Amino acid sequence: MKLRYLSIALLSFNFLLFSCQDSKKEDLIDIKIVEKDGETVFQYLPNLTFNNARDSASSLFNNQDYYRIMSSEIKVAPPIYQNEVIKVRVFTRSFFSKDGYRHGFLVRTYSKDGKIKDEMVIASTLDGLQCEGKVTSDLRIITSCPGGEETIAQIETDGSIKTLKDE
């Protein structure tokens, strides 16, 4: 009988212990603007490796990207999410201006056959912007700018990106 009560007590304790833990899921990528040595730079987690995408440029880029490549450097990270229907990648675009380096981060979705489905800028210091952003584990894209503007979008199951809030 004591063994039964002890077992029930241990099971109850484990249930309480694990049910009270923080169930927050980690973001797929979180991009922040920070000042470092007098320059504005991006800090992002997890620490992804962005590589030049020359060998697969025809499948990763569209016509507008080729124009961008001529004036800046574009790099791509490995997929941050993929399933049997879509793949999600993050691109960086960097170029040097009179004020120093400027950067932008773009989330792009692809169909399983490699065709571009949709895209959205998630963080940028390009064109006068100073916006940060992230992609959450539930495929929400959240972009925040200094004036309090916030955009929330959802990557849908078909790879399209639907804006939920734009203020």
Order of alpha helices (4+ residues) and beta strands (2+ residues): alpha-beta-beta-beta-alpha-alpha-beta-beta-beta-beta-beta-beta-beta-beta-beta
